[in-house]
Amino acid sequence: MENGIEGLMLKNGLTPKDIHRIKKFSRRSGNSIQVEITNLGNSLFRLILVFLLLILTLCSAIYFSSDNNHTSLIISFLIAVSIICFFSAPRLRYKSFLFIKKTKENNDKEYSRDPHPYHQRK
């Protein structure tokens, strides 16, 4: 398991359980592991947008409702958040986003240290 992309994933904070889940997602979708990590990392912003819209909806519902409906609104909000968290795997999306960010920073540092040989003066 310590080969290629999987070893890099383990080194950057993903657990074997996370890697297994990403592999399962990639088998199901037919994509490679790299594509699946990119999809998960990029979809983190969409998930944040969904949470913000849900919070905005809750705030507007509380503002426009009568005083006795606040409890039921908060309970329905918590149920909606738990359903979203169950089906969207926010922790795995966040870890994938951090993995993409870390590997991109490492690649940028490598390229800045090792200039391309054709650009060196003789």
CORVENUR-V840085 format. One record per residue. N is the residue number from 1. RES is the residue in three letters. PHI is phi in whole degrees, -180 to 180 (none if undefined). BURIAL is b if it has 24 or more other ideal C-beta (glycine too) atoms within 12 Angstrom, else e. D_FIRST is the distance of its C-alpha to the first C-alpha in Angstrom with 2 decimals. Layout:
BEGIN
N|RES|PHI|BURIAL|D_FIRST, N|RES|PHI|BURIAL|D_FIRST
END
This chain:
BEGIN
1|MET|none|e|0.00, 2|GLU|-86|e|3.80, 3|ASN|-125|e|5.58, 4|GLY|58|e|8.59, 5|ILE|-67|b|9.37, 6|GLU|-68|b|6.34, 7|GLY|-64|e|6.87, 8|LEU|-66|e|10.43, 9|MET|-67|b|10.40, 10|LEU|-64|e|9.37, 11|LYS|-68|e|11.98, 12|ASN|-101|b|14.48, 13|GLY|105|e|14.77, 14|LEU|-84|b|12.77, 15|THR|-90|e|11.62, 16|PRO|-58|e|8.85, 17|LYS|-66|e|11.98, 18|ASP|-63|b|12.83, 19|ILE|-64|b|9.68, 20|HIS|-62|e|10.38, 21|ARG|-65|b|13.97, 22|ILE|-65|b|13.54, 23|LYS|-62|b|11.83, 24|LYS|-64|e|14.78, 25|PHE|-62|b|17.20, 26|SER|-69|b|16.15, 27|ARG|-65|e|16.53, 28|ARG|-67|e|19.81, 29|SER|-89|e|21.15, 30|GLY|85|e|20.03, 31|ASN|-94|e|18.78, 32|SER|-78|e|15.71, 33|ILE|-64|b|13.28, 34|GLN|-63|e|15.33, 35|VAL|-66|e|18.52, 36|GLU|-66|b|17.59, 37|ILE|-63|b|16.78, 38|THR|-63|b|20.08, 39|ASN|-63|b|21.91, 40|LEU|-65|b|20.88, 41|GLY|-65|b|21.80, 42|ASN|-72|e|25.05, 43|SER|-80|b|26.05, 44|LEU|-62|b|26.21, 45|PHE|-67|e|29.66, 46|ARG|-66|e|30.84, 47|LEU|-66|b|29.85, 48|ILE|-63|e|31.77, 49|LEU|-62|e|34.68, 50|VAL|-63|e|34.72, 51|PHE|-64|e|34.90, 52|LEU|-65|e|37.67, 53|LEU|-65|e|39.60, 54|LEU|-67|b|39.31, 55|ILE|-66|e|40.63, 56|LEU|-63|e|43.39, 57|THR|-64|e|44.35, 58|LEU|-63|b|44.53, 59|CYS|-63|e|46.67, 60|SER|-69|e|49.02, 61|ALA|-67|e|49.32, 62|ILE|-67|e|50.19, 63|TYR|-66|e|52.67, 64|PHE|-94|e|54.47, 65|SER|-96|e|54.45, 66|SER|-78|e|56.94, 67|ASP|-66|e|56.37, 68|ASN|-83|e|55.67, 69|ASN|-97|e|52.64, 70|HIS|-62|e|50.37, 71|THR|-63|e|48.76, 72|SER|-67|e|47.91, 73|LEU|-66|b|46.53, 74|ILE|-67|e|44.21, 75|ILE|-64|e|43.03, 76|SER|-67|e|42.36, 77|PHE|-64|b|40.51, 78|LEU|-64|e|38.21, 79|ILE|-66|e|37.61, 80|ALA|-64|e|36.80, 81|VAL|-65|e|34.36, 82|SER|-67|e|32.56, 83|ILE|-66|e|32.34, 84|ILE|-62|b|31.00, 85|CYS|-66|e|28.35, 86|PHE|-67|e|27.33, 87|PHE|-90|e|26.96, 88|SER|-110|b|25.66, 89|ALA|52|b|22.80, 90|PRO|-65|b|24.27, 91|ARG|-66|e|21.81, 92|LEU|-68|b|18.85, 93|ARG|-65|b|21.17, 94|TYR|-65|b|22.12, 95|LYS|-64|b|18.63, 96|SER|-66|b|17.94, 97|PHE|-62|b|21.32, 98|LEU|-65|e|20.65, 99|PHE|-62|b|17.38, 100|ILE|-62|b|19.49, 101|LYS|-64|e|22.28, 102|LYS|-66|e|20.42, 103|THR|-69|b|18.77, 104|LYS|-67|e|22.19, 105|GLU|-64|e|23.95, 106|ASN|-64|e|21.76, 107|ASN|-66|e|22.38, 108|ASP|-64|e|26.06, 109|LYS|-67|e|26.36, 110|GLU|-63|e|24.90, 111|TYR|-71|e|27.33, 112|SER|-76|e|30.21, 113|ARG|-78|e|29.70, 114|ASP|-107|e|29.35, 115|PRO|-68|e|32.15, 116|HIS|-64|e|32.16, 117|PRO|-62|e|33.88, 118|TYR|-76|e|36.46, 119|HIS|-94|e|37.73, 120|GLN|-80|e|38.57, 121|ARG|-81|e|42.22, 122|LYS|-104|e|43.42
END
